[in-house]
Amino acid sequence: MLKEFKEFASKGNFVDMAIGIIMGGAVGAVVQSIVDILMEIISALAFGQGLENLSVTIAGVPIAYGTTLTALINFVIIAFTMFLIVKAINRMNALVPAAEVVEEAPTTKVCPFCKTEISIEATRCANCTSHLD
């Protein structure tokens, strides 16, 4: 079981996924810091107080809509920040020239008589012994 886990953990996909998760957490912390700063500015300029404290009283029942408003503004800021990050990454990737794909010459062909895959240099099929041109 330890051997199987070692094989799984040493695969490239597992390592790539782990790096992606760690990088995602780091980017998330940066984005949250930006959101916190912007929320303070928005709250101070627009309402003069924290958005979480906003509420309205209807029939003697207070309805706190500030938390919902805060969550909505957080979502918009996070989505826009992530959009800008992805756009910057895509722009950087466009600047890097793509590696040329070199197509290798085929090493096998299919026998026209029995449809078996054979060497490209074969003059006779090993399966059906037909002469090949």
C-alpha beads as a LAMMPS data file, in Angstrom:
LAMMPS data file: protein, C-alpha beads

133 atoms
132 bonds

1 atom types
1 bond types

-500.0 500.0 xlo xhi
-500.0 500.0 ylo yhi
-500.0 500.0 zlo zhi

Masses

1 110.0

Atoms # bond

1 1 1 0.000 0.000 0.000
2 1 1 2.903 2.356 0.756
3 1 1 4.396 1.557 -2.652
4 1 1 1.111 2.427 -4.387
5 1 1 0.896 5.730 -2.521
6 1 1 4.499 6.535 -3.454
7 1 1 3.699 5.893 -7.134
8 1 1 0.580 8.056 -6.902
9 1 1 2.377 10.897 -5.118
10 1 1 5.291 10.902 -7.559
11 1 1 3.066 11.334 -10.618
12 1 1 3.283 14.742 -12.238
13 1 1 -0.450 15.414 -11.959
14 1 1 -0.427 15.043 -8.173
15 1 1 2.516 17.399 -7.757
16 1 1 0.992 19.924 -10.194
17 1 1 -2.289 19.811 -8.296
18 1 1 -0.535 20.347 -4.951
19 1 1 1.370 23.339 -6.320
20 1 1 -1.861 24.751 -7.752
21 1 1 -3.631 24.455 -4.407
22 1 1 -0.782 26.170 -2.562
23 1 1 -0.601 28.956 -5.157
24 1 1 -4.386 29.338 -5.033
25 1 1 -4.251 29.810 -1.279
26 1 1 -1.547 32.445 -1.628
27 1 1 -3.465 34.301 -4.341
28 1 1 -6.611 34.048 -2.219
29 1 1 -4.847 35.778 0.678
30 1 1 -3.706 38.611 -1.600
31 1 1 -7.184 39.025 -3.076
32 1 1 -8.795 39.018 0.380
33 1 1 -6.358 41.711 1.512
34 1 1 -7.331 43.871 -1.478
35 1 1 -11.020 43.285 -0.750
36 1 1 -10.586 44.260 2.910
37 1 1 -8.894 47.530 1.957
38 1 1 -11.507 48.379 -0.678
39 1 1 -14.397 47.535 1.653
40 1 1 -13.051 49.938 4.282
41 1 1 -12.846 52.708 1.683
42 1 1 -16.321 51.986 0.266
43 1 1 -17.874 51.856 3.730
44 1 1 -16.260 55.103 4.843
45 1 1 -17.086 57.037 1.677
46 1 1 -20.595 55.771 0.990
47 1 1 -22.086 55.189 4.407
48 1 1 -19.783 56.706 7.019
49 1 1 -19.959 53.438 8.959
50 1 1 -19.387 49.730 8.468
51 1 1 -21.758 48.114 5.996
52 1 1 -22.478 45.276 8.412
53 1 1 -24.296 47.713 10.711
54 1 1 -26.843 48.803 8.099
55 1 1 -30.412 47.744 8.833
56 1 1 -33.982 48.836 8.394
57 1 1 -36.822 48.357 10.861
58 1 1 -40.150 47.197 9.471
59 1 1 -43.071 46.749 11.869
60 1 1 -40.682 46.786 14.800
61 1 1 -38.494 44.024 13.332
62 1 1 -34.934 45.019 12.380
63 1 1 -33.783 43.622 9.029
64 1 1 -29.997 43.655 8.742
65 1 1 -29.316 43.992 5.029
66 1 1 -25.752 45.211 5.566
67 1 1 -24.247 41.730 5.770
68 1 1 -25.854 40.751 2.465
69 1 1 -24.661 43.980 0.869
70 1 1 -21.154 43.333 2.202
71 1 1 -21.133 39.800 0.792
72 1 1 -22.351 41.045 -2.592
73 1 1 -19.696 43.762 -2.803
74 1 1 -17.029 41.259 -1.686
75 1 1 -18.086 38.904 -4.480
76 1 1 -17.919 41.634 -7.134
77 1 1 -14.496 42.813 -5.966
78 1 1 -13.104 39.260 -5.813
79 1 1 -14.513 38.368 -9.243
80 1 1 -13.084 41.538 -10.806
81 1 1 -9.690 41.029 -9.142
82 1 1 -9.509 37.424 -10.343
83 1 1 -10.492 38.598 -13.842
84 1 1 -7.597 41.066 -13.831
85 1 1 -5.154 38.398 -12.591
86 1 1 -6.228 35.879 -15.248
87 1 1 -6.087 38.571 -17.933
88 1 1 -2.523 39.481 -16.894
89 1 1 -1.457 35.825 -16.906
90 1 1 -2.966 35.295 -20.356
91 1 1 -1.175 38.396 -21.658
92 1 1 2.152 37.102 -20.279
93 1 1 1.539 33.681 -21.835
94 1 1 0.856 35.326 -25.203
95 1 1 4.278 37.003 -25.075
96 1 1 6.088 33.681 -24.674
97 1 1 6.491 31.981 -28.057
98 1 1 4.864 28.574 -28.266
99 1 1 7.153 25.616 -28.812
100 1 1 7.024 24.227 -32.316
101 1 1 5.386 20.857 -32.612
102 1 1 7.630 18.584 -34.635
103 1 1 5.716 15.739 -36.174
104 1 1 7.725 12.538 -36.219
105 1 1 7.791 10.334 -39.290
106 1 1 5.537 7.292 -38.929
107 1 1 7.281 4.022 -38.058
108 1 1 4.367 1.712 -38.819
109 1 1 1.693 1.243 -41.454
110 1 1 -1.437 -0.871 -41.790
111 1 1 -1.488 -3.912 -44.065
112 1 1 -4.161 -3.239 -46.730
113 1 1 -5.213 -6.905 -46.701
114 1 1 -5.501 -7.907 -43.034
115 1 1 -5.405 -4.437 -41.397
116 1 1 -2.577 -5.451 -39.030
117 1 1 -0.077 -2.797 -37.971
118 1 1 3.362 -3.592 -39.411
119 1 1 6.734 -1.877 -39.810
120 1 1 6.826 0.864 -42.420
121 1 1 9.821 -0.844 -44.056
122 1 1 8.098 -4.235 -44.421
123 1 1 7.701 -5.645 -47.938
124 1 1 5.606 -8.578 -46.768
125 1 1 2.998 -8.717 -43.985
126 1 1 4.070 -10.890 -41.054
127 1 1 0.449 -11.728 -40.276
128 1 1 -1.093 -12.641 -43.647
129 1 1 2.141 -12.939 -45.718
130 1 1 0.775 -10.672 -48.466
131 1 1 3.266 -8.837 -50.677
132 1 1 3.283 -5.103 -50.053
133 1 1 4.316 -2.385 -52.500

Bonds

1 1 1 2
2 1 2 3
3 1 3 4
4 1 4 5
5 1 5 6
6 1 6 7
7 1 7 8
8 1 8 9
9 1 9 10
10 1 10 11
11 1 11 12
12 1 12 13
13 1 13 14
14 1 14 15
15 1 15 16
16 1 16 17
17 1 17 18
18 1 18 19
19 1 19 20
20 1 20 21
21 1 21 22
22 1 22 23
23 1 23 24
24 1 24 25
25 1 25 26
26 1 26 27
27 1 27 28
28 1 28 29
29 1 29 30
30 1 30 31
31 1 31 32
32 1 32 33
33 1 33 34
34 1 34 35
35 1 35 36
36 1 36 37
37 1 37 38
38 1 38 39
39 1 39 40
40 1 40 41
41 1 41 42
42 1 42 43
43 1 43 44
44 1 44 45
45 1 45 46
46 1 46 47
47 1 47 48
48 1 48 49
49 1 49 50
50 1 50 51
51 1 51 52
52 1 52 53
53 1 53 54
54 1 54 55
55 1 55 56
56 1 56 57
57 1 57 58
58 1 58 59
59 1 59 60
60 1 60 61
61 1 61 62
62 1 62 63
63 1 63 64
64 1 64 65
65 1 65 66
66 1 66 67
67 1 67 68
68 1 68 69
69 1 69 70
70 1 70 71
71 1 71 72
72 1 72 73
73 1 73 74
74 1 74 75
75 1 75 76
76 1 76 77
77 1 77 78
78 1 78 79
79 1 79 80
80 1 80 81
81 1 81 82
82 1 82 83
83 1 83 84
84 1 84 85
85 1 85 86
86 1 86 87
87 1 87 88
88 1 88 89
89 1 89 90
90 1 90 91
91 1 91 92
92 1 92 93
93 1 93 94
94 1 94 95
95 1 95 96
96 1 96 97
97 1 97 98
98 1 98 99
99 1 99 100
100 1 100 101
101 1 101 102
102 1 102 103
103 1 103 104
104 1 104 105
105 1 105 106
106 1 106 107
107 1 107 108
108 1 108 109
109 1 109 110
110 1 110 111
111 1 111 112
112 1 112 113
113 1 113 114
114 1 114 115
115 1 115 116
116 1 116 117
117 1 117 118
118 1 118 119
119 1 119 120
120 1 120 121
121 1 121 122
122 1 122 123
123 1 123 124
124 1 124 125
125 1 125 126
126 1 126 127
127 1 127 128
128 1 128 129
129 1 129 130
130 1 130 131
131 1 131 132
132 1 132 133
